[in-house]
Amino acid sequence: MREFKTQYGRYVLGDARELIKEVPTASVDVIITDPPYGFGIDEYDVSDVFFDIEDEMWRVLKPDAWLVFYYATKRLPEAFKLRRFRYVWAIACVFLGMKNPKRTIFGDQMWNLVLVFAKGKPKVSQRYSDIIYGYTLPLIPFKVKDPQFKPTMANAMLVGMFSKPKDLVLDPFAGFGSIPIVCELLGRRWLAFEIDPLKFEVAYKFIVEHKPVNTKKVKGELKVRESVFSLESFISGGEDGIR
C-alpha cells in the first residue's frame, strides 16, 4: 500500500470501497469530497463507486455529522440515490470574473454545485453563505492546472463551515489533494483516499513538496516507471519471463 503522511493527515493510494472498511466506526467528524461523476473522463470516473460506499460512510461518521460533496449539475437527480443521508441544502461555488473551461448548453459554466447531506442533526461550525468562491487561497500561491482540481478558497470555506480545528475530515475521493491541503493549513486532521496513481503522485508534490505541478510531466514519469517495472518483472521471472 502506497501512502504519505503529513503533520495532520494521511493520503492513501487505493480503492475507497476497500480502504473505508479499515476506518473505525463513528470516528469521522465530516466527509468533504469530490466523487466521480461518471462522465468517462478517465478509467476511474465511475459514479456508482460513491453510492456503493454509502453504508460505510454512514458507519464511519459520528452520530451527528455532515456529508458534503461537489456534484455535476447535469447529474443532480442521481445524487438523490443516497438512501440513508438526509438532504439539507445546495451551495454554489461561483467563478466571478474567471474563465471556466467547462461549457453548458447555455454557454460558459460559471458555478459548480456542492450538495450538503446530513446524518442526524449536525450543526454548522461557522456561518458564511450558500455561495462560495472558486478562487485560489492566498496561502496557496499555486494550483494544479486540471479541470478536475477544485479551488482551494472554496474548499477552505467548506472546511470552515462544516468542521472545527482538530476534527477528522475524510475525503474518500481526494483526487489532486485540494481538500487535504486546505485541511492541513486549517489544522484539521484528515484522511484521504485516491485510486488513480497519477493523482496520487500529483497530490504528493502539491501537498508535501508545495510545488506547482505539470500533470502531463508527472504522467510521463509514471509511464517510464511502469515500463521499467514491467521490464524488470519480465526479466526476473513470471510464467513468460526470462529464467
Residue frames relative to the residue before (quaternion, step in Angstrom):
aa qw qx qy qz dx dy dz
M 1.0000 0.0000 0.0000 0.0000 0.00 0.00 0.00
R 0.2309 -0.7749 0.5734 0.1317 3.57 -0.78 1.02
E 0.1400 0.7814 -0.5962 0.1199 3.56 -0.99 0.84
F 0.1025 -0.7521 0.6329 0.1525 3.53 -1.32 0.08
K 0.2603 -0.7727 0.5667 0.1184 3.53 -1.21 0.62
T 0.1779 -0.7469 0.6315 0.1078 3.53 -1.29 0.53
Q 0.7519 -0.3431 0.2638 0.4974 3.59 -1.22 -0.25
Y 0.8184 0.2624 -0.1080 0.4997 3.58 0.90 -0.92
G 0.8485 0.2351 -0.0671 0.4694 3.57 1.06 -0.53
R 0.2846 -0.7212 0.6118 0.1567 3.47 -1.46 0.08
Y 0.1260 -0.7894 0.6004 0.0211 3.55 -0.81 1.10
V 0.0784 -0.8352 0.5438 -0.0232 3.59 -0.52 1.20
L 0.3331 -0.7211 0.5760 0.1931 3.55 -1.01 0.91
G 0.5081 0.6377 -0.4618 0.3492 3.58 -0.67 1.07
D 0.6580 -0.5126 0.4012 0.3786 3.52 -1.40 0.06
A 0.4670 -0.7026 0.4648 0.2687 3.59 -0.67 1.10
R 0.6066 0.5813 -0.3552 0.4099 3.57 1.07 -0.67
E 0.7163 0.3930 -0.2397 0.5245 3.58 1.14 -0.57
L 0.6773 0.5258 -0.3032 0.4157 3.58 0.87 -0.94
I 0.6492 0.5381 -0.3363 0.4194 3.60 0.97 -0.78
K 0.5662 0.6031 -0.3814 0.4126 3.60 1.19 -0.42
E 0.6558 0.5167 -0.3021 0.4601 3.58 1.23 -0.47
V 0.5575 0.6080 -0.3883 0.4108 3.59 1.27 -0.23
P 0.4820 -0.6871 0.4515 0.3029 3.64 -0.76 0.94
T 0.5920 -0.5863 0.4344 0.3421 3.56 -1.17 0.66
A 0.8625 0.0594 -0.0737 0.4972 3.57 -1.08 0.86
S 0.4479 0.7039 -0.4391 0.3332 3.58 1.01 0.81
V 0.6793 0.4953 -0.2664 0.4715 3.59 1.25 -0.41
D 0.3789 -0.7459 0.5066 0.2084 3.59 -0.89 0.94
V 0.7951 -0.0825 0.0864 0.5946 3.59 1.03 -0.76
I 0.2324 -0.7200 0.6304 0.1739 3.55 -1.23 0.56
I 0.0390 0.7556 -0.6517 0.0530 3.55 -0.83 1.07
T 0.1810 0.8195 -0.5102 0.1882 3.56 -0.49 1.13
D 0.2829 -0.7119 0.6149 0.1873 3.53 -1.39 0.14
P 0.1211 -0.8545 0.5010 0.0644 3.60 0.27 1.24
P 0.6189 -0.5223 0.4068 0.4227 3.61 -1.22 0.22
Y 0.3608 -0.7643 0.5043 0.1773 3.57 -1.02 0.88
G 0.4731 -0.6997 0.4260 0.3242 3.59 1.22 -0.32
F 0.4072 0.7099 -0.4766 0.3211 3.59 1.09 0.67
G 0.4800 -0.6954 0.4225 0.3280 3.59 1.26 -0.05
I 0.2206 0.7995 -0.5267 0.1863 3.59 1.13 0.64
D 0.7662 -0.0792 0.0433 0.6363 3.56 1.14 -0.70
E 0.7407 -0.4401 0.2722 0.4286 3.58 -1.27 0.06
Y 0.6855 0.4801 -0.2766 0.4723 3.58 1.23 -0.40
D 0.5465 0.6386 -0.3848 0.3814 3.59 1.26 -0.14
V 0.2884 0.7427 -0.5295 0.2914 3.55 0.45 1.32
S 0.3639 -0.7933 0.4453 0.1998 3.58 -0.31 1.25
D 0.5797 0.6188 -0.3826 0.3670 3.62 1.05 -0.63
V 0.5489 0.6386 -0.3970 0.3651 3.59 1.12 -0.61
F 0.6370 0.5423 -0.3249 0.4410 3.59 0.98 -0.85
F 0.7190 0.4343 -0.2519 0.4806 3.57 0.87 -0.95
D 0.5691 0.5995 -0.3748 0.4198 3.58 1.21 -0.48
I 0.7491 0.3869 -0.2213 0.4901 3.61 1.06 -0.67
E 0.3017 0.7814 -0.5109 0.1932 3.63 1.16 0.25
D 0.6726 0.4976 -0.3147 0.4483 3.59 0.83 -0.92
E 0.6612 0.4970 -0.3060 0.4713 3.57 1.03 -0.76
M 0.6203 0.5205 -0.3485 0.4721 3.60 1.03 -0.70
W 0.6329 0.5241 -0.3201 0.4715 3.56 1.01 -0.83
R 0.6638 0.5269 -0.3021 0.4365 3.58 0.94 -0.91
V 0.7438 0.4370 -0.2484 0.4405 3.60 0.78 -1.00
L 0.6101 0.5584 -0.3602 0.4315 3.61 1.16 -0.44
K 0.5398 -0.5992 0.4874 0.3347 3.54 -1.19 0.59
P 0.7266 -0.4794 0.2549 0.4211 3.65 -1.16 0.43
D 0.7763 0.1592 -0.1015 0.6014 3.62 0.99 -0.73
A 0.2848 0.7780 -0.4880 0.2748 3.57 -0.03 1.30
W 0.4479 -0.6978 0.5091 0.2306 3.53 -1.30 0.56
L 0.1288 -0.7063 0.6866 0.1146 3.49 -1.35 0.57
V 0.0206 0.8140 -0.5726 0.0954 3.57 -0.36 1.31
F 0.1469 0.8180 -0.5413 0.1276 3.59 -0.68 1.00
Y 0.4868 -0.6083 0.5456 0.3087 3.50 -1.25 0.65
Y 0.0610 0.7962 -0.6017 0.0168 3.58 -1.12 0.58
A 0.5554 -0.6227 0.4434 0.3275 3.53 -1.19 0.62
T 0.5011 -0.6645 0.4664 0.2997 3.58 -0.82 1.00
K 0.6390 0.5473 -0.3134 0.4404 3.56 1.03 -0.82
R 0.7477 0.3647 -0.1949 0.5195 3.58 1.16 -0.61
L 0.2263 0.8377 -0.4793 0.1315 3.58 1.27 0.26
P 0.6626 0.5116 -0.3515 0.4191 3.69 0.74 -0.84
E 0.6145 0.5739 -0.3536 0.4099 3.60 1.07 -0.67
A 0.5744 0.6136 -0.3806 0.3856 3.59 1.09 -0.64
F 0.6853 0.4957 -0.2818 0.4530 3.56 1.11 -0.61
K 0.4040 0.6606 -0.5038 0.3828 3.53 1.21 0.57
L 0.4710 0.6423 -0.4493 0.4046 3.57 1.30 -0.12
R 0.2508 -0.8219 0.5018 0.0988 3.58 -0.64 1.12
R 0.7615 0.4171 -0.2105 0.4493 3.57 0.95 -0.86
F 0.6940 0.4687 -0.2725 0.4738 3.58 1.07 -0.70
R 0.3797 -0.7241 0.5396 0.2006 3.54 -1.16 0.72
Y 0.4140 -0.7017 0.5239 0.2487 3.57 -0.85 1.00
V 0.1563 -0.8069 0.5667 0.0580 3.58 -0.94 0.96
W 0.8033 -0.1887 0.1960 0.5298 3.61 0.65 -1.05
A 0.2884 -0.7079 0.6046 0.2241 3.52 -1.39 0.09
I 0.1798 -0.7693 0.6085 0.0751 3.56 -1.06 0.86
A 0.2744 -0.7569 0.5716 0.1583 3.57 -1.02 0.81
C 0.1898 -0.7420 0.6348 0.1026 3.55 -0.89 1.02
V 0.1000 -0.8572 0.5051 0.0049 3.57 -0.17 1.29
F 0.2727 -0.7511 0.5878 0.1264 3.54 -1.23 0.67
L 0.0174 -0.8392 0.5430 -0.0220 3.57 0.51 1.18
G 0.8525 0.0922 -0.0954 0.5057 3.54 -0.83 1.03
M 0.6249 0.5210 -0.3420 0.4702 3.57 1.24 0.28
K 0.4253 -0.6785 0.5379 0.2634 3.53 -1.19 0.59
N 0.1148 -0.7884 0.6030 0.0409 3.56 -0.53 1.17
P 0.4174 -0.7465 0.4554 0.2473 3.62 -0.66 1.04
K 0.5826 0.5907 -0.3816 0.4075 3.59 1.20 -0.29
R 0.1926 -0.7864 0.5813 0.0815 3.55 -1.11 0.74
T 0.1715 -0.7429 0.6354 0.1224 3.54 -1.29 0.50
I 0.6843 -0.4512 0.3467 0.4560 3.59 -1.25 -0.03
F 0.6706 0.4882 -0.2890 0.4780 3.60 1.27 -0.34
G 0.6901 -0.3934 0.2992 0.5287 3.58 1.24 -0.34
D 0.8121 -0.1997 0.1628 0.5236 3.59 -1.06 -0.72
Q 0.3536 -0.6968 0.5795 0.2315 3.55 -1.10 0.75
M 0.1490 -0.8396 0.5217 0.0279 3.57 -0.49 1.22
W 0.7818 0.2022 -0.1617 0.5672 3.59 1.19 0.22
N 0.2716 -0.7149 0.6183 0.1815 3.53 -1.34 0.45
L 0.4300 -0.7099 0.5085 0.2291 3.54 -1.17 0.67
V 0.0547 -0.7533 0.6548 0.0295 3.55 -1.06 0.89
L 0.1653 -0.8027 0.5690 0.0681 3.57 -0.76 1.04
V 0.2090 -0.7790 0.5856 0.0809 3.53 -1.06 0.88
F 0.0004 0.7747 -0.6306 0.0468 3.54 -0.71 1.18
A 0.2253 -0.7994 0.5474 0.1027 3.58 -1.18 0.44
K 0.2149 -0.6797 0.6798 0.1723 3.47 -1.41 0.46
G 0.8122 0.0918 -0.0975 0.5678 3.59 -0.59 1.08
K 0.5997 -0.5528 0.4309 0.3862 3.56 -1.07 -0.78
P 0.0025 -0.8324 0.5537 -0.0236 3.59 0.39 1.19
K 0.3343 -0.7240 0.5658 0.2096 3.55 -1.29 0.36
V 0.5134 -0.6182 0.4984 0.3254 3.54 -1.17 0.65
S 0.4308 -0.7205 0.4841 0.2470 3.59 -0.88 0.94
Q 0.7923 -0.0280 0.0517 0.6072 3.57 1.02 -0.81
R 0.3445 -0.7637 0.5132 0.1861 3.57 -0.76 1.04
Y 0.0386 -0.7710 0.6355 0.0126 3.55 -0.98 0.94
S 0.6337 -0.4473 0.4104 0.4794 3.55 -0.09 -1.35
D 0.4715 -0.6343 0.4969 0.3583 3.57 -1.24 0.08
I 0.6093 0.4243 -0.3860 0.5475 3.53 1.23 0.70
I 0.0360 -0.7688 0.6383 0.0095 3.55 -0.93 0.96
Y 0.4342 -0.7551 0.4545 0.1864 3.56 -1.15 0.57
G 0.3932 -0.7690 0.4756 0.1669 3.52 -0.83 1.12
Y 0.3647 0.7231 -0.5007 0.3056 3.55 0.76 1.06
T 0.5484 -0.5748 0.4825 0.3689 3.54 -1.37 0.04
L 0.4798 -0.6679 0.4901 0.2890 3.58 -0.85 0.98
P 0.5276 -0.6670 0.4158 0.3222 3.65 -0.76 0.97
L 0.6371 0.5358 -0.3306 0.4446 3.59 1.10 -0.62
I 0.7178 0.3205 -0.2130 0.5803 3.57 1.30 -0.30
P 0.1290 -0.8655 0.4803 0.0597 3.62 0.18 1.24
F 0.7225 0.3328 -0.2403 0.5563 3.59 1.18 0.40
K 0.1145 -0.7832 0.6065 0.0748 3.55 -1.25 0.29
V 0.5141 -0.5884 0.5067 0.3642 3.53 -1.33 0.11
K 0.3134 -0.7729 0.5235 0.1743 3.56 -0.65 1.10
D 0.4330 0.6348 -0.5121 0.3837 3.51 0.13 1.37
P 0.5305 -0.6668 0.4135 0.3207 3.64 -0.86 0.86
Q 0.6418 0.5222 -0.3358 0.4502 3.59 1.19 -0.37
F 0.5502 0.6088 -0.3912 0.4167 3.59 1.27 -0.20
K 0.2687 -0.7857 0.5401 0.1369 3.57 -0.69 1.09
P 0.5654 -0.6552 0.3875 0.3176 3.61 -0.94 0.92
T 0.4971 -0.7107 0.4240 0.2608 3.53 -0.87 1.02
M 0.6091 0.5334 -0.3790 0.4481 3.63 1.04 -0.53
A 0.6327 0.5202 -0.3264 0.4717 3.57 1.00 -0.81
N 0.6615 0.5046 -0.3051 0.4634 3.57 0.94 -0.86
A 0.6276 0.5357 -0.3359 0.4543 3.58 1.03 -0.77
M 0.6458 0.5070 -0.3217 0.4715 3.59 1.01 -0.75
L 0.6499 0.5063 -0.3175 0.4696 3.59 1.00 -0.78
V 0.6596 0.4982 -0.3090 0.4704 3.57 0.90 -0.92
G 0.6596 0.5131 -0.3035 0.4577 3.60 1.00 -0.79
M 0.6728 0.5089 -0.2911 0.4512 3.57 1.02 -0.81
F 0.8330 0.3009 -0.0946 0.4545 3.55 0.80 -1.06
S 0.7677 0.2524 -0.1979 0.5548 3.60 1.22 0.20
K 0.3315 -0.7068 0.5887 0.2095 3.52 -1.37 0.27
P 0.6628 -0.4749 0.3698 0.4456 3.62 -1.20 0.31
K 0.8179 0.2100 -0.2285 0.4845 3.53 -1.08 0.98
D 0.4392 0.6508 -0.4871 0.3825 3.62 1.23 0.08
L 0.3904 -0.6838 0.5591 0.2596 3.56 -1.28 0.43
V 0.1311 -0.7847 0.6054 0.0247 3.55 -0.69 1.21
L 0.1661 -0.7765 0.6017 0.0859 3.58 -0.84 0.99
D 0.0290 -0.7599 0.6494 0.0042 3.56 -0.98 0.95
P 0.1643 -0.8453 0.5010 0.0868 3.62 -0.01 1.24
F 0.7420 0.2560 -0.1828 0.5920 3.59 1.28 -0.20
A 0.0087 -0.9041 0.4270 -0.0131 3.51 0.78 1.18
G 0.2778 -0.8069 0.4955 0.1617 3.60 1.19 -0.23
F 0.8278 -0.1904 0.1737 0.4984 3.54 -0.90 -1.02
G 0.6089 -0.6375 0.3199 0.3471 3.59 1.26 0.13
S 0.3732 0.7647 -0.4740 0.2266 3.60 1.15 0.33
I 0.6326 0.4848 -0.3395 0.4996 3.62 1.18 -0.38
P 0.6619 0.4998 -0.3261 0.4537 3.66 0.83 -0.81
I 0.6661 0.5029 -0.3383 0.4348 3.63 0.86 -0.80
V 0.6244 0.5154 -0.3369 0.4807 3.59 1.10 -0.64
C 0.6209 0.5303 -0.3372 0.4686 3.60 1.00 -0.79
E 0.6320 0.5406 -0.3223 0.4522 3.56 0.99 -0.86
L 0.6940 0.4828 -0.2726 0.4593 3.57 0.88 -0.95
L 0.7473 0.4079 -0.2082 0.4816 3.57 1.04 -0.78
G 0.5425 -0.6754 0.3775 0.3271 3.59 1.23 0.27
R 0.4499 0.6398 -0.4903 0.3846 3.56 1.05 0.79
R 0.4262 -0.6409 0.5627 0.3017 3.54 -1.06 0.69
W 0.0151 -0.8324 0.5538 -0.0160 3.59 -0.95 0.73
L 0.1254 -0.7468 0.6493 0.0701 3.50 -1.30 0.58
A 0.0324 -0.8276 0.5586 -0.0455 3.57 -0.68 1.11
F 0.1397 -0.7625 0.6275 0.0731 3.54 -1.14 0.80
E 0.0877 0.7755 -0.6238 0.0413 3.56 -1.14 0.64
I 0.3410 -0.7809 0.4977 0.1620 3.55 -0.80 1.05
D 0.6562 0.5301 -0.2982 0.4466 3.58 1.16 -0.59
P 0.4130 -0.7319 0.4807 0.2505 3.66 -0.54 1.09
L 0.6124 0.5513 -0.3537 0.4426 3.60 1.05 -0.69
K 0.6823 0.4719 -0.2887 0.4780 3.59 0.83 -0.96
F 0.6046 0.5533 -0.3521 0.4520 3.60 1.06 -0.71
E 0.6749 0.4898 -0.2941 0.4671 3.59 0.87 -0.93
V 0.6523 0.5049 -0.3129 0.4708 3.57 0.96 -0.87
A 0.6429 0.5333 -0.3225 0.4453 3.59 0.95 -0.88
Y 0.6255 0.5374 -0.3427 0.4500 3.59 0.99 -0.76
K 0.6772 0.4821 -0.2917 0.4732 3.57 0.87 -0.94
F 0.6748 0.5121 -0.2819 0.4505 3.56 1.01 -0.87
I 0.7635 0.3953 -0.1997 0.4700 3.58 0.79 -1.05
V 0.7719 0.3703 -0.1860 0.4822 3.59 0.82 -1.00
E 0.7722 0.3519 -0.1927 0.4927 3.58 0.83 -0.96
H 0.2778 -0.7998 0.4890 0.2098 3.59 1.31 -0.27
K 0.4513 0.6782 -0.4493 0.3667 3.53 0.87 1.02
P 0.4979 -0.5834 0.5255 0.3683 3.58 -1.17 0.49
V 0.2257 -0.8198 0.5216 0.0706 3.56 -0.90 0.93
N 0.2437 -0.7200 0.6340 0.1425 3.53 -1.05 0.89
T 0.3237 -0.7937 0.4801 0.1866 3.59 -0.21 1.26
K 0.6160 0.5453 -0.3543 0.4446 3.60 1.07 -0.67
K 0.6438 0.5163 -0.3178 0.4668 3.59 1.01 -0.80
V 0.6556 0.5027 -0.3102 0.4704 3.59 0.94 -0.89
K 0.6269 0.5358 -0.3326 0.4575 3.59 1.02 -0.80
G 0.6499 0.5165 -0.3081 0.4647 3.58 1.01 -0.83
E 0.6435 0.5190 -0.3152 0.4661 3.57 1.02 -0.84
L 0.6438 0.5225 -0.3231 0.4562 3.59 1.02 -0.78
K 0.6419 0.5265 -0.3232 0.4542 3.58 1.00 -0.82
V 0.6382 0.5158 -0.3209 0.4730 3.57 1.01 -0.82
R 0.6575 0.5176 -0.3037 0.4555 3.57 0.95 -0.95
E 0.6626 0.5028 -0.3011 0.4665 3.58 0.98 -0.87
S 0.6350 0.5308 -0.3276 0.4558 3.60 1.04 -0.77
V 0.6526 0.5054 -0.3078 0.4731 3.57 0.98 -0.87
F 0.6513 0.5196 -0.3100 0.4580 3.57 0.97 -0.90
S 0.6560 0.5118 -0.3116 0.4589 3.59 0.96 -0.89
L 0.6478 0.5138 -0.3160 0.4654 3.58 1.00 -0.81
E 0.6515 0.5121 -0.3141 0.4633 3.58 0.95 -0.87
S 0.6436 0.5223 -0.3155 0.4621 3.58 1.01 -0.84
F 0.6483 0.5291 -0.3083 0.4524 3.56 1.00 -0.87
I 0.6910 0.4813 -0.2740 0.4646 3.56 0.96 -0.93
S 0.7226 0.4871 -0.2526 0.4203 3.56 0.93 -0.94
G 0.7894 -0.2783 0.1939 0.5116 3.60 1.08 -0.39
G 0.4069 0.6742 -0.5518 0.2746 3.51 -1.18 -0.53
E 0.7157 -0.4828 0.2942 0.4100 3.54 -1.22 0.43
D 0.7923 0.2632 -0.1370 0.5331 3.57 0.97 -0.84
G 0.4672 0.7061 -0.4258 0.3190 3.58 1.28 0.15
I 0.5960 -0.5336 0.4529 0.3937 3.53 -1.39 0.13
R 0.2120 -0.8034 0.5476 0.0984 3.60 -0.70 1.01
